[in-house]
Amino acid sequence: MEKKNRTAKQVTEIDTYLKLFPNDKTSDKENMRFNALKEAQDIRKFEIDLYWKRTGFFWAFITVIYTALFVVLCKYVDCSCKEFPCNYSFLVPVISALSGLGFFFSVAWHMVNKGSKFWQKNWETHVSLLERSEIGSLYDVYLNPKTTGSRWNPTKEFDFSVTKVNMWASALFSIISFIGCIFCSIWLFKYSNHNYISLIPSAVIGIFTIVIFVSQQGNKNIELTASEQDELNMIQIL
């Protein structure tokens, strides 16, 4: 069933945003804005928890894949260096597949990091806007890193973005895994007797990875109905 485009208007002013959550009840239990704040805080915690669980999941897969690749490569090279008859040619497609899988999971990890960061940022914005009229600007008040911390002092804290560091790590790992996959394919093509057959597993996985990366365009079925001067950069699904 084909999805229909959903319309959405841009929410570009803080007052417009706050009107979505009326603050017209005396009781906190009945107050829509207070309940929205609590819900946003819970979902934000949930998104952060999921972020690190997903990171652990991908680290586990990538570690297993490259450990297996290293073991298989050592076995294949060790066999190739011996003089007595030793045939480990069946390891060639395994090496090719493992290098391709390493590239796939590295790219997938980076994409998941970007998606998780988007939703974490989304709920952090909700909390920041809603809390002002309910509990004050608690989320937006924090230590000044320029006076309390140091970027270069190894014994002092600093407000590095942990998620951005993680995304840089996943991006770098994706690049390294891509180079490794290409190097492994060239090496197999040059030194194995399988020629093009040895490249098929990593080529198939590489094409599949690129197709997934290119095809992911987010909520492309949402059409904006207005565009104004931005104070906020949010949308309301209609």
MDAnalysis code that builds the backbone (N, CA, C; Angstrom):
import MDAnalysis as mda
import numpy as np

u = mda.Universe.empty(714, n_residues=238, atom_resindex=np.repeat(np.arange(238), 3), trajectory=True)
u.add_TopologyAttr("name", ["N", "CA", "C"] * 238)
u.add_TopologyAttr("resid", np.arange(1, 239))
u.add_TopologyAttr("resname", ["MET", "GLU", "LYS", "LYS", "ASN", "ARG", "THR", "ALA", "LYS", "GLN", "VAL", "THR", "GLU", "ILE", "ASP", "THR", "TYR", "LEU", "LYS", "LEU", "PHE", "PRO", "ASN", "ASP", "LYS", "THR", "SER", "ASP", "LYS", "GLU", "ASN", "MET", "ARG", "PHE", "ASN", "ALA", "LEU", "LYS", "GLU", "ALA", "GLN", "ASP", "ILE", "ARG", "LYS", "PHE", "GLU", "ILE", "ASP", "LEU", "TYR", "TRP", "LYS", "ARG", "THR", "GLY", "PHE", "PHE", "TRP", "ALA", "PHE", "ILE", "THR", "VAL", "ILE", "TYR", "THR", "ALA", "LEU", "PHE", "VAL", "VAL", "LEU", "CYS", "LYS", "TYR", "VAL", "ASP", "CYS", "SER", "CYS", "LYS", "GLU", "PHE", "PRO", "CYS", "ASN", "TYR", "SER", "PHE", "LEU", "VAL", "PRO", "VAL", "ILE", "SER", "ALA", "LEU", "SER", "GLY", "LEU", "GLY", "PHE", "PHE", "PHE", "SER", "VAL", "ALA", "TRP", "HIS", "MET", "VAL", "ASN", "LYS", "GLY", "SER", "LYS", "PHE", "TRP", "GLN", "LYS", "ASN", "TRP", "GLU", "THR", "HIS", "VAL", "SER", "LEU", "LEU", "GLU", "ARG", "SER", "GLU", "ILE", "GLY", "SER", "LEU", "TYR", "ASP", "VAL", "TYR", "LEU", "ASN", "PRO", "LYS", "THR", "THR", "GLY", "SER", "ARG", "TRP", "ASN", "PRO", "THR", "LYS", "GLU", "PHE", "ASP", "PHE", "SER", "VAL", "THR", "LYS", "VAL", "ASN", "MET", "TRP", "ALA", "SER", "ALA", "LEU", "PHE", "SER", "ILE", "ILE", "SER", "PHE", "ILE", "GLY", "CYS", "ILE", "PHE", "CYS", "SER", "ILE", "TRP", "LEU", "PHE", "LYS", "TYR", "SER", "ASN", "HIS", "ASN", "TYR", "ILE", "SER", "LEU", "ILE", "PRO", "SER", "ALA", "VAL", "ILE", "GLY", "ILE", "PHE", "THR", "ILE", "VAL", "ILE", "PHE", "VAL", "SER", "GLN", "GLN", "GLY", "ASN", "LYS", "ASN", "ILE", "GLU", "LEU", "THR", "ALA", "SER", "GLU", "GLN", "ASP", "GLU", "LEU", "ASN", "MET", "ILE", "GLN", "ILE", "LEU"])
u.atoms.positions = np.array([
    [0.846, -1.196, 0.000],
    [0.000, 0.000, 0.000],
    [0.883, 1.248, 0.000],
    [0.623, 2.131, -0.965],
    [1.448, 3.330, -1.099],
    [1.121, 4.348, -0.007],
    [2.172, 4.892, 0.589],
    [1.974, 5.887, 1.638],
    [1.577, 7.227, 1.032],
    [0.626, 7.893, 1.668],
    [0.215, 9.219, 1.233],
    [1.065, 10.265, 1.938],
    [1.351, 11.334, 1.224],
    [2.109, 12.423, 1.828],
    [1.316, 13.070, 2.945],
    [1.999, 13.345, 4.036],
    [1.366, 14.000, 5.182],
    [1.833, 15.446, 5.229],
    [0.896, 16.331, 5.467],
    [1.256, 17.747, 5.508],
    [1.742, 18.127, 6.895],
    [2.602, 19.111, 6.947],
    [3.141, 19.592, 8.224],
    [3.442, 21.071, 8.082],
    [3.172, 21.829, 9.126],
    [3.518, 23.248, 9.109],
    [4.741, 23.475, 9.983],
    [5.554, 24.408, 9.572],
    [6.746, 24.722, 10.343],
    [6.381, 25.498, 11.605],
    [6.975, 25.072, 12.708],
    [6.825, 25.789, 13.975],
    [8.098, 26.587, 14.166],
    [8.008, 27.894, 13.953],
    [9.206, 28.722, 13.932],
    [9.270, 29.729, 15.071],
    [8.236, 29.768, 15.905],
    [8.228, 30.692, 17.029],
    [7.950, 29.939, 18.318],
    [8.602, 30.337, 19.393],
    [8.441, 29.649, 20.676],
    [7.001, 29.751, 21.163],
    [6.363, 30.911, 21.008],
    [4.966, 31.080, 21.444],
    [4.043, 30.142, 20.689],
    [4.294, 29.954, 19.404],
    [3.482, 29.026, 18.609],
    [3.644, 27.609, 19.118],
    [4.862, 27.249, 19.463],
    [5.125, 25.914, 19.999],
    [4.389, 25.701, 21.321],
    [4.484, 26.661, 22.234],
    [3.885, 26.515, 23.564],
    [2.363, 26.445, 23.500],
    [1.765, 27.031, 22.467],
    [0.313, 26.964, 22.321],
    [-0.167, 25.543, 22.021],
    [0.757, 24.707, 21.548],
    [0.403, 23.310, 21.286],
    [0.156, 22.547, 22.579],
    [0.664, 23.096, 23.693],
    [0.521, 22.444, 24.997],
    [-0.052, 23.469, 25.985],
    [-1.366, 23.647, 26.001],
    [-1.998, 24.660, 26.858],
    [-1.651, 24.475, 28.333],
    [-1.402, 25.585, 28.989],
    [-1.046, 25.579, 30.403],
    [-2.180, 26.230, 31.201],
    [-3.395, 25.659, 31.063],
    [-4.589, 26.313, 31.590],
    [-5.242, 25.567, 32.751],
    [-4.529, 24.618, 33.350],
    [-5.073, 23.856, 34.475],
    [-4.273, 24.175, 35.738],
    [-4.966, 24.187, 36.855],
    [-4.287, 24.492, 38.121],
    [-3.548, 23.283, 38.673],
    [-4.035, 22.088, 38.396],
    [-3.413, 20.866, 38.895],
    [-2.356, 20.371, 37.909],
    [-1.184, 19.984, 38.446],
    [-0.128, 19.469, 37.577],
    [-0.567, 18.217, 36.832],
    [-1.395, 17.385, 37.458],
    [-1.840, 16.146, 36.831],
    [-2.719, 16.416, 35.615],
    [-3.419, 17.556, 35.616],
    [-4.292, 17.906, 34.508],
    [-3.638, 18.881, 33.540],
    [-2.497, 19.402, 33.911],
    [-1.814, 20.407, 33.105],
    [-1.112, 19.730, 31.926],
    [-1.553, 20.038, 30.711],
    [-1.007, 19.386, 29.516],
    [0.486, 19.667, 29.343],
    [0.904, 20.898, 29.605],
    [2.297, 21.249, 29.398],
    [3.212, 20.543, 30.394],
    [2.764, 20.429, 31.633],
    [3.557, 19.738, 32.650],
    [3.679, 18.254, 32.305],
    [2.571, 17.647, 31.894],
    [2.599, 16.238, 31.510],
    [3.459, 16.016, 30.268],
    [3.409, 16.975, 29.330],
    [4.241, 16.867, 28.133],
    [5.721, 16.930, 28.499],
    [6.053, 17.787, 29.468],
    [7.438, 17.894, 29.930],
    [7.914, 16.575, 30.518],
    [7.111, 15.982, 31.395],
    [7.488, 14.711, 32.012],
    [7.650, 13.618, 30.960],
    [6.741, 13.615, 29.984],
    [6.814, 12.613, 28.921],
    [8.078, 12.816, 28.083],
    [8.386, 14.069, 27.763],
    [9.582, 14.366, 26.969],
    [10.847, 13.980, 27.722],
    [10.878, 14.211, 29.043],
    [12.043, 13.831, 29.849],
    [12.240, 12.319, 29.846],
    [11.139, 11.570, 29.967],
    [11.228, 10.105, 29.972],
    [11.690, 9.572, 28.617],
    [11.140, 10.135, 27.542],
    [11.516, 9.662, 26.212],
    [12.971, 10.010, 25.922],
    [13.419, 11.178, 26.384],
    [14.824, 11.559, 26.203],
    [15.748, 10.559, 26.890],
    [15.414, 10.183, 28.131],
    [16.216, 9.187, 28.843],
    [16.220, 7.869, 28.091],
    [15.056, 7.496, 27.552],
    [14.924, 6.253, 26.804],
    [15.787, 6.279, 25.542],
    [15.785, 7.415, 24.824],
    [16.579, 7.549, 23.600],
    [18.076, 7.464, 23.898],
    [18.512, 8.098, 25.001],
    [19.929, 8.034, 25.374],
    [20.329, 6.603, 25.714],
    [19.463, 5.911, 26.441],
    [19.733, 4.521, 26.801],
    [19.828, 3.648, 25.551],
    [18.890, 3.863, 24.617],
    [18.911, 3.100, 23.371],
    [20.158, 3.412, 22.554],
    [20.587, 4.666, 22.573],
    [21.764, 5.087, 21.807],
    [22.978, 4.236, 22.174],
    [23.224, 4.090, 23.477],
    [24.412, 3.350, 23.910],
    [24.225, 1.844, 23.794],
    [22.992, 1.370, 23.896],
    [22.743, -0.052, 23.659],
    [23.019, -0.406, 22.205],
    [22.579, 0.466, 21.298],
    [22.836, 0.227, 19.871],
    [24.322, 0.266, 19.571],
    [25.030, 1.213, 20.196],
    [26.481, 1.300, 20.002],
    [27.169, 0.018, 20.462],
    [26.758, -0.491, 21.631],
    [27.319, -1.739, 22.129],
    [27.025, -2.907, 21.205],
    [25.809, -2.913, 20.638],
    [25.414, -3.972, 19.700],
    [26.320, -3.980, 18.479],
    [26.548, -2.801, 17.883],
    [27.372, -2.727, 16.680],
    [28.845, -2.980, 16.987],
    [29.328, -2.498, 18.146],
    [30.710, -2.774, 18.526],
    [30.933, -4.286, 18.631],
    [29.957, -4.984, 19.194],
    [30.086, -6.435, 19.350],
    [30.166, -7.120, 17.983],
    [29.269, -6.748, 17.074],
    [29.273, -7.349, 15.745],
    [30.574, -7.047, 14.997],
    [30.991, -5.787, 15.024],
    [32.194, -5.384, 14.289],
    [33.435, -6.077, 14.860],
    [33.505, -6.186, 16.188],
    [34.644, -6.856, 16.820],
    [34.716, -8.318, 16.413],
    [33.577, -9.001, 16.438],
    [33.525, -10.415, 16.054],
    [33.923, -10.592, 14.594],
    [33.404, -9.721, 13.725],
    [33.686, -9.833, 12.289],
    [35.166, -9.655, 11.999],
    [35.779, -8.611, 12.553],
    [37.186, -8.354, 12.241],
    [38.129, -9.313, 12.965],
    [37.709, -9.835, 14.099],
    [38.505, -10.887, 14.746],
    [38.506, -12.140, 13.889],
    [37.323, -12.500, 13.379],
    [37.223, -13.665, 12.499],
    [38.015, -13.447, 11.214],
    [37.951, -12.234, 10.665],
    [38.702, -11.929, 9.440],
    [40.203, -12.058, 9.677],
    [40.677, -11.556, 10.806],
    [42.099, -11.642, 11.123],
    [42.536, -13.101, 11.249],
    [41.724, -13.921, 11.923],
    [42.065, -15.340, 12.110],
    [42.109, -16.060, 10.768],
    [41.102, -15.820, 9.918],
    [41.037, -16.494, 8.620],
    [42.183, -16.036, 7.715],
    [42.488, -14.754, 7.738],
    [43.604, -14.247, 6.940],
    [44.934, -14.873, 7.358],
    [45.148, -14.960, 8.666],
    [46.379, -15.584, 9.175],
    [46.474, -17.042, 8.741],
    [45.350, -17.740, 8.795],
    [45.327, -19.147, 8.384],
    [45.639, -19.279, 6.898],
    [45.046, -18.392, 6.092],
    [45.257, -18.457, 4.641],
    [46.701, -18.105, 4.273],
    [47.257, -17.051, 4.894],
    [48.640, -16.651, 4.603],
    [49.617, -17.712, 5.076],
    [49.359, -18.285, 6.253],
    [50.232, -19.327, 6.799],
    [50.262, -20.538, 5.888],
    [49.102, -20.868, 5.336],
    [49.029, -22.008, 4.432],
    [49.746, -21.722, 3.114],
    [49.610, -20.478, 2.641],
    [50.220, -20.104, 1.360],
    [51.750, -20.110, 1.431],
    [52.303, -19.922, 2.633],
    [53.761, -19.845, 2.787],
    [54.409, -21.206, 2.964],
    [53.616, -22.246, 3.164],
    [54.187, -23.571, 3.392],
    [54.452, -24.264, 2.070],
    [55.482, -25.118, 2.063],
    [55.897, -25.785, 0.833],
    [55.075, -27.039, 0.556],
    [54.644, -27.749, 1.601],
    [53.923, -28.999, 1.363],
    [52.500, -28.677, 0.887],
    [51.863, -29.620, 0.210],
    [50.510, -29.371, -0.317],
    [49.550, -28.935, 0.792],
    [48.905, -27.828, 0.549],
    [47.987, -27.290, 1.549],
    [46.971, -26.415, 0.821],
    [45.737, -26.821, 0.815],
    [44.720, -26.112, 0.044],
    [43.683, -25.480, 0.972],
    [43.768, -24.177, 1.093],
    [42.773, -23.435, 1.862],
    [42.018, -22.463, 0.954],
    [41.842, -22.871, -0.303],
    [41.191, -21.990, -1.268],
    [39.746, -21.682, -0.881],
    [39.122, -22.565, -0.105],
    [37.724, -22.326, 0.297],
    [37.615, -21.139, 1.252],
    [38.756, -20.687, 1.796],
    [38.732, -19.526, 2.695],
    [38.640, -18.204, 1.940],
    [38.919, -18.232, 0.642],
    [38.927, -16.991, -0.140],
    [37.569, -16.296, -0.122],
    [36.460, -16.986, -0.452],
    [35.159, -16.303, -0.373],
    [34.780, -15.903, 1.046],
    [35.293, -16.637, 2.043],
    [35.028, -16.286, 3.439],
    [35.692, -14.959, 3.781],
    [36.952, -14.803, 3.346],
    [37.673, -13.550, 3.576],
    [36.960, -12.386, 2.897],
    [36.528, -12.628, 1.673],
    [35.831, -11.594, 0.915],
    [34.527, -11.197, 1.603],
    [33.765, -12.192, 2.071],
    [32.475, -11.920, 2.725],
    [32.669, -11.180, 4.049],
    [33.673, -11.572, 4.818],
    [33.915, -10.926, 6.115],
    [34.335, -9.472, 5.952],
    [35.174, -9.181, 4.946],
    [35.576, -7.791, 4.717],
    [34.380, -6.956, 4.287],
    [33.498, -7.543, 3.484],
    [32.285, -6.841, 3.076],
    [31.334, -6.603, 4.234],
    [31.194, -7.603, 5.095],
    [30.334, -7.447, 6.270],
    [30.872, -6.389, 7.227],
    [32.203, -6.332, 7.354],
    [32.800, -5.301, 8.199],
    [32.452, -3.912, 7.697],
    [32.494, -3.733, 6.378],
    [32.126, -2.447, 5.783],
    [30.650, -2.150, 6.011],
    [29.800, -3.147, 5.814],
    [28.349, -2.954, 5.979],
    [27.997, -2.523, 7.401],
    [28.498, -3.248, 8.402],
    [28.149, -2.936, 9.786],
    [28.774, -1.616, 10.251],
    [29.904, -1.228, 9.687],
    [30.502, 0.060, 10.031],
    [29.632, 1.211, 9.530],
    [29.169, 1.102, 8.278],
    [28.283, 2.132, 7.718],
    [26.943, 2.145, 8.452],
    [26.411, 0.953, 8.727],
    [25.133, 0.866, 9.442],
    [25.253, 1.489, 10.831],
    [26.381, 1.265, 11.501],
    [26.613, 1.854, 12.831],
    [26.593, 3.377, 12.759],
    [27.256, 3.934, 11.730],
    [27.284, 5.393, 11.589],
    [25.886, 5.946, 11.298],
    [25.118, 5.252, 10.461],
    [23.760, 5.699, 10.141],
    [22.866, 5.653, 11.378],
    [23.000, 4.593, 12.160],
    [22.207, 4.464, 13.391],
    [22.598, 5.551, 14.384],
    [23.890, 5.865, 14.461],
    [24.347, 6.957, 15.338],
    [23.703, 8.279, 14.953],
    [23.660, 8.565, 13.656],
    [23.067, 9.817, 13.186],
    [21.569, 9.853, 13.478],
    [20.881, 8.721, 13.267],
    [19.454, 8.664, 13.553],
    [19.160, 8.811, 15.038],
    [19.951, 8.133, 15.863],
    [19.763, 8.221, 17.317],
    [20.023, 9.635, 17.815],
    [21.056, 10.280, 17.260],
    [21.379, 11.643, 17.663],
    [20.249, 12.607, 17.296],
    [19.615, 12.390, 16.141],
    [18.506, 13.248, 15.719],
    [17.363, 13.198, 16.726],
    [16.965, 11.978, 17.120],
    [15.827, 11.858, 18.040],
    [16.188, 12.291, 19.450],
    [17.431, 12.075, 19.843],
    [17.875, 12.600, 21.139],
    [17.807, 14.125, 21.140],
    [18.276, 14.743, 20.059],
    [18.231, 16.200, 19.930],
    [16.792, 16.698, 19.909],
    [15.916, 15.938, 19.255],
    [14.504, 16.306, 19.181],
    [13.886, 16.415, 20.568],
    [14.105, 15.398, 21.403],
    [13.486, 15.391, 22.731],
    [14.196, 16.344, 23.685],
    [15.469, 16.588, 23.472],
    [16.164, 17.597, 24.268],
    [15.592, 18.990, 23.994],
    [15.230, 19.240, 22.740],
    [14.619, 20.522, 22.392],
    [13.254, 20.671, 23.040],
    [12.469, 19.601, 23.019],
    [11.160, 19.624, 23.687],
    [11.309, 19.941, 25.176],
    [12.240, 19.258, 25.833],
    [12.450, 19.472, 27.271],
    [12.875, 20.905, 27.537],
    [13.790, 21.418, 26.715],
    [14.296, 22.770, 26.908],
    [13.188, 23.810, 26.789],
    [12.265, 23.623, 25.860],
    [11.193, 24.592, 25.644],
    [10.085, 24.471, 26.689],
    [9.731, 23.237, 27.055],
    [8.606, 23.023, 27.957],
    [8.932, 23.350, 29.402],
    [10.185, 23.148, 29.800],
    [10.521, 23.303, 31.206],
    [10.529, 24.753, 31.672],
    [10.665, 25.687, 30.742],
    [10.821, 27.090, 31.123],
    [9.648, 27.613, 31.939],
    [8.434, 27.216, 31.575],
    [7.258, 27.720, 32.288],
    [6.823, 26.786, 33.411],
    [7.476, 25.623, 33.537],
    [7.059, 24.642, 34.538],
    [8.042, 24.537, 35.701],
    [9.315, 24.350, 35.400],
    [10.309, 24.181, 36.466],
    [11.489, 25.133, 36.303],
    [11.407, 26.030, 35.300],
    [12.527, 26.926, 35.039],
    [13.508, 26.321, 34.052],
    [14.537, 27.067, 33.699],
    [15.485, 26.618, 32.673],
    [16.567, 25.714, 33.256],
    [16.142, 24.629, 33.867],
    [17.094, 23.707, 34.486],
    [18.018, 23.081, 33.452],
    [17.464, 22.650, 32.338],
    [18.243, 21.950, 31.330],
    [19.231, 22.884, 30.630],
    [18.885, 24.175, 30.551],
    [19.718, 25.125, 29.821],
    [20.735, 25.849, 30.697],
    [20.781, 25.527, 31.977],
    [21.746, 26.158, 32.875],
    [22.798, 25.117, 33.266],
    [24.058, 25.383, 32.936],
    [25.122, 24.430, 33.256],
    [26.436, 25.179, 33.450],
    [27.421, 24.479, 33.918],
    [28.731, 25.078, 34.191],
    [29.336, 25.677, 32.931],
    [30.050, 26.780, 33.120],
    [30.754, 27.404, 32.002],
    [32.081, 26.671, 31.794],
    [32.212, 25.917, 30.687],
    [33.436, 25.128, 30.483],
    [34.684, 25.977, 30.319],
    [34.513, 27.254, 29.935],
    [35.670, 28.121, 29.738],
    [36.328, 28.532, 31.057],
    [35.567, 28.453, 32.161],
    [36.123, 28.848, 33.453],
    [36.276, 27.685, 34.423],
    [35.531, 26.605, 34.208],
    [35.589, 25.478, 35.147],
    [36.339, 24.270, 34.605],
    [36.578, 24.246, 33.288],
    [37.231, 23.085, 32.690],
    [38.359, 23.488, 31.765],
    [38.933, 22.499, 31.113],
    [40.038, 22.747, 30.194],
    [40.055, 21.670, 29.112],
    [40.204, 22.108, 27.868],
    [40.283, 21.170, 26.750],
    [41.569, 20.344, 26.807],
    [42.663, 20.963, 27.259],
    [43.970, 20.318, 27.152],
    [44.472, 19.727, 28.466],
    [43.962, 20.197, 29.605],
    [44.416, 19.669, 30.892],
    [43.835, 18.271, 31.112],
    [44.664, 17.238, 31.228],
    [44.157, 15.867, 31.335],
    [43.436, 15.569, 32.647],
    [43.558, 16.445, 33.643],
    [42.910, 16.186, 34.932],
    [41.664, 17.042, 35.139],
    [41.272, 17.826, 34.119],
    [40.086, 18.667, 34.245],
    [39.024, 18.244, 33.239],
    [37.765, 18.481, 33.632],
    [36.644, 18.127, 32.767],
    [36.477, 19.153, 31.646],
    [35.740, 18.761, 30.602],
    [35.409, 19.683, 29.521],
    [34.133, 19.193, 28.850],
    [33.372, 20.106, 28.257],
    [32.050, 19.740, 27.738],
    [32.112, 19.187, 26.313],
    [32.947, 18.178, 26.096],
    [32.938, 17.494, 24.807],
    [31.582, 16.820, 24.610],
    [31.096, 16.816, 23.371],
    [29.868, 16.091, 23.051],
    [30.209, 14.611, 22.865],
    [29.745, 13.794, 23.791],
    [30.077, 12.367, 23.750],
    [29.508, 11.714, 22.491],
    [28.284, 12.101, 22.119],
    [27.662, 11.498, 20.943],
    [28.369, 11.925, 19.656],
    [28.853, 13.175, 19.607],
    [29.580, 13.624, 18.416],
    [30.922, 12.910, 18.293],
    [31.583, 12.698, 19.410],
    [32.837, 11.930, 19.387],
    [32.570, 10.521, 18.866],
    [31.458, 9.937, 19.312],
    [31.087, 8.596, 18.864],
    [30.782, 8.576, 17.368],
    [30.135, 9.639, 16.871],
    [29.825, 9.703, 15.444],
    [31.089, 9.883, 14.610],
    [32.045, 10.687, 15.120],
    [33.322, 10.816, 14.425],
    [34.042, 9.471, 14.385],
    [33.966, 8.735, 15.495],
    [34.617, 7.416, 15.549],
    [33.982, 6.460, 14.538],
    [32.644, 6.461, 14.465],
    [31.959, 5.567, 13.533],
    [32.210, 5.981, 12.087],
    [32.295, 7.306, 11.822],
    [32.585, 7.780, 10.465],
    [33.994, 7.359, 10.046],
    [34.963, 7.527, 10.958],
    [36.338, 7.131, 10.669],
    [36.434, 5.624, 10.446],
    [35.713, 4.864, 11.266],
    [35.737, 3.408, 11.134],
    [35.118, 2.982, 9.809],
    [34.082, 3.711, 9.355],
    [33.465, 3.402, 8.067],
    [34.455, 3.606, 6.936],
    [35.223, 4.708, 7.003],
    [36.222, 4.991, 5.969],
    [37.319, 3.934, 5.975],
    [37.796, 3.594, 7.177],
    [38.855, 2.578, 7.288],
    [38.367, 1.224, 6.789],
    [37.128, 0.862, 7.141],
    [36.587, -0.432, 6.711],
    [36.392, -0.472, 5.194],
    [36.037, 0.686, 4.601],
    [35.896, 0.747, 3.140],
    [37.257, 0.540, 2.470],
    [38.278, 1.232, 2.983],
    [39.638, 1.071, 2.435],
    [40.102, -0.368, 2.615],
    [39.825, -0.935, 3.805],
    [40.210, -2.324, 4.069],
    [39.515, -3.298, 3.138],
    [38.234, -3.030, 2.857],
    [37.475, -3.903, 1.959],
    [38.052, -3.850, 0.550],
    [38.386, -2.644, 0.066],
    [38.980, -2.505, -1.264],
    [40.351, -3.178, -1.321],
    [41.174, -2.956, -0.285],
    [42.504, -3.565, -0.234],
    [42.407, -5.086, -0.219],
    [41.464, -5.594, 0.576],
    [41.286, -7.047, 0.675],
    [40.848, -7.632, -0.668],
    [39.962, -6.915, -1.368],
    [39.489, -7.394, -2.667],
    [40.630, -7.427, -3.684],
    [41.437, -6.377, -3.702],
    [42.580, -6.331, -4.628],
    [43.580, -7.436, -4.309],
    [43.829, -7.621, -3.016],
    [44.787, -8.664, -2.589],
    [44.305, -10.055, -2.988],
    [43.008, -10.321, -2.779],
    [42.450, -11.622, -3.146],
    [42.496, -11.826, -4.654],
    [42.152, -10.787, -5.400],
    [42.156, -10.897, -6.859],
    [43.558, -11.165, -7.395],
    [44.564, -10.596, -6.749],
    [45.945, -10.722, -7.230],
    [46.583, -12.047, -6.850],
    [46.301, -12.532, -5.629],
    [47.045, -13.683, -5.128],
    [46.250, -14.984, -5.099],
    [44.956, -14.930, -5.327],
    [44.194, -16.185, -5.347],
    [43.960, -16.617, -6.789],
    [43.590, -17.849, -6.936],
    [43.317, -18.396, -8.265],
    [41.846, -18.270, -8.646],
    [41.084, -17.599, -7.804],
    [39.644, -17.509, -8.061],
    [39.284, -16.295, -8.914],
    [40.226, -15.405, -9.083],
    [40.010, -14.209, -9.885],
    [38.732, -13.474, -9.477],
    [37.829, -13.248, -10.439],
    [36.648, -12.434, -10.148],
    [35.696, -13.095, -9.148],
    [35.702, -14.407, -9.088],
    [34.812, -15.109, -8.162],
    [35.096, -14.701, -6.721],
    [36.363, -14.438, -6.422],
    [36.733, -14.066, -5.056],
    [36.167, -12.706, -4.655],
    [35.801, -11.875, -5.632],
    [35.306, -10.530, -5.338],
    [33.792, -10.471, -5.176],
    [33.103, -11.526, -5.569],
    [31.639, -11.484, -5.592],
    [31.026, -11.198, -4.222],
    [31.414, -11.906, -3.131],
    [30.769, -11.642, -1.830],
    [30.904, -10.198, -1.360],
    [32.137, -9.673, -1.381],
    [32.323, -8.299, -0.904],
    [31.669, -7.296, -1.846],
    [31.640, -7.574, -3.149],
    [31.002, -6.676, -4.106],
    [29.497, -6.604, -3.871],
    [28.873, -7.755, -3.645],
    [27.427, -7.802, -3.394],
    [27.083, -7.042, -2.116],
    [27.857, -7.295, -1.050],
    [27.607, -6.613, 0.233],
    [27.870, -5.118, 0.107],
    [28.928, -4.736, -0.627],
    [29.244, -3.327, -0.818],
    [28.146, -2.589, -1.559],
    [27.626, -3.200, -2.636],
    [26.526, -2.586, -3.390],
    [25.286, -2.462, -2.521],
    [24.988, -3.511, -1.742],
    [23.834, -3.502, -0.833],
    [23.970, -2.382, 0.197],
    [25.181, -2.184, 0.715],
    [25.431, -1.125, 1.698],
    [25.194, 0.257, 1.100],
    [25.713, 0.483, -0.093],
    [25.566, 1.778, -0.753],
    [24.105, 2.066, -1.078],
    [23.388, 1.043, -1.537],
    [21.958, 1.213, -1.855],
    [21.177, 1.621, -0.616],
    [21.435, 0.972, 0.512],
    [20.748, 1.311, 1.762],
    [21.080, 2.737, 2.187],
    [22.346, 3.107, 2.096],
    [22.769, 4.451, 2.516],
    [22.106, 5.532, 1.659],
    [22.056, 5.307, 0.357],
    [21.486, 6.300, -0.563],
    [19.967, 6.363, -0.442],
    [19.331, 5.217, -0.201],
    [17.865, 5.158, -0.197],
    [17.246, 5.718, 1.075],
    [18.024, 5.836, 2.156],
    [17.479, 6.346, 3.415],
    [17.391, 7.870, 3.365],
    [16.152, 8.379, 3.274],
    [15.942, 9.820, 3.163],
    [15.057, 10.368, 4.279],
    [14.869, 9.605, 5.355],
    [14.053, 10.086, 6.462],
    [12.577, 10.122, 6.103],
    [11.830, 11.041, 6.722],
    [10.389, 11.150, 6.496],
    [10.109, 11.939, 5.227],
    [10.371, 11.319, 4.090],
    [10.219, 12.021, 2.811],
    [8.759, 12.159, 2.400],
    [7.834, 11.510, 3.121],
    [6.414, 11.617, 2.781],
    [5.739, 12.788, 3.491],
    [6.538, 13.660, 4.128],
    [5.987, 14.836, 4.812],
    [6.233, 16.077, 3.956],
    [5.163, 16.819, 3.682],
    [5.260, 18.050, 2.912],
    [5.000, 19.243, 3.816],
    [5.859, 20.251, 3.762],
    [5.676, 21.448, 4.570],
    [4.702, 22.392, 3.892],
    [3.870, 23.022, 4.706],
    [2.840, 23.911, 4.173],
    [3.224, 25.377, 4.269],
    [4.276, 25.698, 5.009],
    [4.662, 27.097, 5.173],
    [6.141, 27.197, 5.492],
    [6.697, 28.350, 5.234],
    [8.096, 28.610, 5.559],
    [8.220, 30.042, 6.041],
    [8.739, 30.209, 7.251],
    [8.864, 31.536, 7.832],
    [10.288, 31.742, 8.333],
    [10.537, 32.940, 8.828],
    [11.829, 33.214, 9.447],
    [11.973, 32.365, 10.703],
    [13.040, 31.585, 10.769],
    [13.171, 30.607, 11.852],
    [13.567, 31.242, 13.177],
    [12.787, 30.963, 14.207],
    [13.221, 31.154, 15.589],
    [13.471, 29.765, 16.154],
    [12.577, 28.851, 15.777],
    [12.765, 27.420, 16.023],
    [12.890, 26.746, 14.667],
    [13.254, 25.476, 14.686],
    [13.286, 24.702, 13.462],
    [12.600, 23.382, 13.721],
    [11.273, 23.455, 13.880],
    [10.473, 22.268, 14.193],
    [9.278, 22.230, 13.242],
    [8.591, 21.084, 13.212],
    [7.389, 20.971, 12.412],
    [6.281, 20.335, 13.234],
    [5.036, 20.595, 12.861],
    [3.887, 19.970, 13.501],
    [3.152, 19.163, 12.435],
    [3.047, 17.839, 12.638],
    [2.341, 16.985, 11.689],
    [0.851, 17.255, 11.805],
    [0.189, 17.506, 10.701],
    [-1.243, 17.813, 10.703],
    [-2.075, 16.580, 10.409],
])
